[in-house]
Amino acid sequence: MVQQIISIFTKDIIDFLTVPGRNADPDFEPIFTEVLGFVGAYFKVGLLVGIAAAMPMLIYQIFAFVNPGLTHSERKWILPIVLLASLSFAGGGAFAFFIAWPPALDFLLNFGDGVAEPQIRINNYIDVLTRFVFWTGVVFETPLVLMGLGFLGLITAGRLIKLWRWAIIGSFVIAAFITPSIDPVTHAAVAIPLMVLYALGIGLVKLVETRALGKMPNED
């Protein structure tokens, strides 16, 4: 039922997703060069949006499956973590689309200005955009991943602080992998939030330590 409702608005959703392209280049008009070019993009967007709309129910089902095997104290933490994970992923995706994608697309579409005119296939546009949004959403889970490792006693806040230089380098390396553009502005727009997320992760690990939720290893 949800997927049927989503399919009704898929063309409007695709039109919305191409707004950054039109903002970057007023003549931007995606094309398709294969018989199934637009059909593939249409169903891909419909499927992804349908999964996103159904995500709360999927998370609820996962929680209901593992709930009987959890202790009372674990149940109090699992649900907030699941909710925060969902919000973090959604926040990362929104950041990617609204903040990082426009300058990246502006650079890519205008890099060959005066030399070549961009004719972007709709399938390629949707593929690059959805990969960028997905992986940015994944890396926005960093604080919760660090918190989980702290809960298991595999890392400490002190050790993470000692690794701050590597965290900065790692942020730019990760940004280079997930951003579609090679310009420094887009890289910085992704790398700087990653550094902030790392710092937030340190705070969450410290919270775990303070509340003695996990047995932490001795500091080096």
PyMOL commands that set and color helices and strands:
alter all, ss='L'
color gray80, all
select helices_A, chain A and resi 2-8+10-17+19-24+37-69+72-110+122-139+142-151+157-162+164-178+184-210
alter helices_A, ss='H'
color red, helices_A
deselect
rebuild
show_as cartoon
